[in-house]
Amino acid sequence: MKSRHAHVAGVVLGLVVATTAAWAERVPPARVPADTSTIAKLAKVAPKEADDPHCADIGAPTRAGSPVDTDTDLLKNRIDTGNYTDVSFGSVLALPWKHLPRRRYDWSAAESASVAKYERAAVRVTGYLIAVKQEGPEATNCESQAAAWHDWHLWLVSTEAEAAARDKAQAIVIEITPRVRALQQQSWDIHQLAAWAHAGQRVQVSGWLLLDPDHPDQVGKSRGTIWEIHPVMRIGPAQ
């Protein structure tokens, strides 16, 4: 009788082990939270501005009669190069941003400090380029109608699957600005960028980490965060 009970117990245990193993194969491992501490430890560098006579560093001071976010525009319009540090795509997506007012002049001191912990870092990120768009007039660029004064918006994703599906829901938006293009005229070709985006080219992007508080409604649709690499100072195929 004892051997029979042992046999039954062994069969049950075997079924449990087999079932557990099969279930584990079907369930993907939990995603490990990205570590933002590397970014927090990086130097935060004050911007150097272009002082272009055609458009002030702060852009247009008002838009439709309302003040614009000049503190954000000063960061967008910087032109200095940096000592770029490799950071993971996921660490940028994991940076905090929720519940911030859309204009910096409405931020509390605590909110400003929470952003300053990460912003103005010189970073390098690798991902797949999936879209390129030349934008139109913006207050940042004094509402200029000239194409030379329009930002180029690019969308970067972390996986080949997202690139194949052209899925922007977890994309990082990166921007190439008029002032940077003016300094490095031989470095930028929107047709080449468009060709890379069409192919879902894996690229390496170097530039400045910036929070653009104006776009929380786009998160989960056409971007995964309101943190951007803006301006981009260098982009090319990843090794």
C-alpha positions in Angstrom: 0.0 0.0 0.0 2.8 2.3 0.9 4.5 1.9 -2.5 1.2 2.6 -4.3 0.8 5.8 -2.3 4.4 6.8 -3.2 3.8 6.0 -6.8 0.6 8.2 -6.9 2.4 11.1 -5.1 5.2 10.9 -7.6 2.8 11.1 -10.5 1.0 14.1 -9.0 4.3 15.8 -8.3 5.5 15.2 -11.9 2.2 16.6 -13.3 2.7 19.7 -11.1 6.2 20.2 -12.2 5.4 19.7 -15.9 2.4 22.1 -15.7 4.4 24.7 -13.9 7.2 24.5 -16.5 4.7 24.8 -19.4 3.0 27.8 -17.8 6.4 29.5 -17.2 7.2 29.0 -20.9 4.0 30.8 -21.9 4.3 33.7 -19.5 7.0 36.3 -20.4 9.3 37.3 -17.6 8.4 40.5 -15.7 10.1 43.6 -17.1 12.8 44.8 -14.8 12.2 48.5 -14.0 14.7 50.7 -15.8 17.4 52.4 -13.7 17.4 56.2 -14.0 20.2 56.7 -11.5 22.9 56.8 -14.3 21.1 59.9 -15.7 20.8 61.4 -12.3 24.5 61.2 -11.8 25.5 62.9 -15.0 26.6 66.5 -15.2 23.8 69.0 -15.9 25.2 71.6 -18.2 23.9 75.1 -18.7 23.0 75.8 -22.3 25.1 77.9 -24.7 22.9 79.9 -27.0 23.3 80.9 -30.7 22.4 84.6 -30.3 21.1 84.6 -33.9 20.0 88.1 -35.0 17.0 86.6 -36.9 15.4 85.1 -33.9 16.0 85.6 -30.2 17.2 82.7 -28.1 13.9 82.7 -26.2 11.9 82.5 -29.5 8.8 84.6 -29.8 7.9 86.1 -26.3 4.2 85.7 -26.9 1.8 83.5 -29.0 -1.7 84.6 -29.7 -1.3 87.2 -26.9 -0.2 84.7 -24.2 3.3 84.3 -22.8 5.2 81.3 -24.1 7.5 79.0 -22.1 10.8 80.9 -22.6 12.7 78.7 -20.1 11.9 75.6 -22.2 12.7 77.5 -25.4 16.2 78.4 -24.1 16.9 74.7 -23.6 15.5 73.8 -27.0 17.6 76.4 -28.8 21.0 75.5 -27.3 23.9 74.8 -29.7 26.7 73.4 -27.6 28.2 70.0 -27.9 28.7 67.7 -24.9 30.5 64.7 -23.5 27.8 62.2 -24.3 27.2 59.2 -22.0 25.4 56.0 -23.2 22.1 55.5 -21.4 19.5 52.9 -22.1 16.3 53.6 -24.0 14.3 52.3 -21.1 15.9 54.6 -18.6 14.7 57.6 -20.6 11.2 56.2 -20.8 11.3 55.7 -17.0 12.1 59.3 -16.1 9.3 60.9 -14.1 7.1 63.5 -15.8 3.4 63.1 -14.8 1.2 65.8 -13.3 3.5 68.7 -14.4 1.8 72.0 -15.6 2.3 72.6 -19.3 4.3 75.8 -18.7 7.4 76.1 -16.5 6.4 79.4 -15.1 3.5 77.5 -13.4 5.9 74.9 -11.8 6.5 74.8 -8.1 10.1 74.8 -6.7 9.7 71.1 -6.0 8.5 70.3 -9.5 11.4 72.3 -11.0 13.9 70.4 -8.8 12.4 67.0 -9.8 13.1 67.8 -13.5 16.5 69.4 -12.9 17.7 66.1 -11.5 17.8 64.7 -15.0 17.5 67.6 -17.5 20.5 69.1 -19.4 22.4 65.9 -19.4 24.4 65.0 -22.5 23.3 61.5 -23.5 23.6 58.9 -26.2 20.7 56.5 -27.0 20.4 53.7 -29.5 17.1 52.8 -31.1 15.3 52.3 -34.4 14.3 55.3 -36.4 10.7 55.0 -37.7 9.5 58.5 -38.7 10.8 61.9 -39.7 8.7 65.1 -40.1 9.5 68.7 -40.8 7.3 70.8 -38.6 5.9 74.2 -39.3 6.1 77.6 -37.6 6.6 77.5 -33.8 7.0 80.1 -31.1 10.4 78.5 -30.3 11.6 79.7 -33.8 9.8 83.0 -33.8 6.8 81.6 -35.9 9.0 81.8 -39.0 7.5 80.6 -42.2 10.9 79.7 -43.7 11.6 76.0 -43.9 15.2 76.6 -42.6 13.6 77.7 -39.3 11.4 74.7 -38.8 12.3 71.8 -36.4 12.7 68.3 -37.7 10.9 65.8 -35.5 12.0 62.2 -35.4 10.6 59.1 -33.7 12.9 56.5 -32.1 11.7 53.1 -30.8 13.5 50.4 -28.8 12.7 47.2 -30.7 12.6 45.7 -34.2 9.0 44.7 -33.6 7.9 48.3 -32.9 9.9 49.5 -35.9 8.2 46.9 -38.2 4.8 47.9 -36.9 5.6 51.7 -37.0 4.3 51.7 -33.4 5.0 55.1 -31.8 3.2 54.4 -28.5 6.5 53.9 -26.6 8.7 56.1 -28.8 11.1 58.8 -27.8 10.7 62.0 -29.8 14.0 63.5 -30.8 14.4 66.9 -32.5 17.0 68.5 -34.8 16.7 72.3 -34.6 17.4 75.1 -37.0 20.2 76.6 -35.0 22.1 73.3 -34.8 21.6 72.7 -38.5 22.9 76.2 -39.3 26.2 75.4 -37.4 26.7 72.0 -39.0 25.3 72.4 -42.5 27.1 69.4 -43.9 25.8 67.0 -41.2 22.1 67.0 -41.8 20.1 65.6 -44.7 16.4 65.1 -44.2 16.2 62.8 -47.2 18.8 60.5 -45.7 17.0 60.6 -42.4 13.7 59.7 -44.2 15.4 56.8 -46.0 16.7 55.5 -42.6 13.2 55.8 -41.1 11.6 54.0 -44.1 14.1 51.1 -43.5 13.7 51.2 -39.7 17.4 51.8 -39.4 19.0 51.2 -36.0 20.7 54.5 -35.1 22.8 56.1 -32.4 21.6 59.5 -31.2 23.6 62.0 -29.2 22.2 65.2 -27.7 20.7 66.9 -24.7 18.0 65.5 -22.5 15.0 67.9 -22.2 11.5 67.7 -20.8 8.9 69.3 -23.1 5.9 69.8 -20.8 3.5 70.7 -23.7 2.6 67.2 -24.9 1.3 64.9 -22.1 -1.8 64.2 -24.2 0.4 62.4 -26.8 1.8 59.9 -24.4 0.7 56.3 -25.3 -0.3 57.5 -28.8 2.6 59.1 -30.7 5.2 59.0 -27.9 6.0 57.1 -24.7 7.2 60.1 -22.7 7.5 63.9 -22.8 11.2 63.5 -22.2 13.1 64.2 -25.4 16.6 64.4 -26.9 16.4 68.0 -27.9 18.4 69.2 -29.6 20.0 66.3 -31.3 23.7 67.0 -32.0 24.7 63.9 -33.8 22.9 60.9 -35.4 24.1 58.0 -37.5 23.8 54.2 -38.0 24.5 52.2 -34.9 27.4 49.8 -34.9 
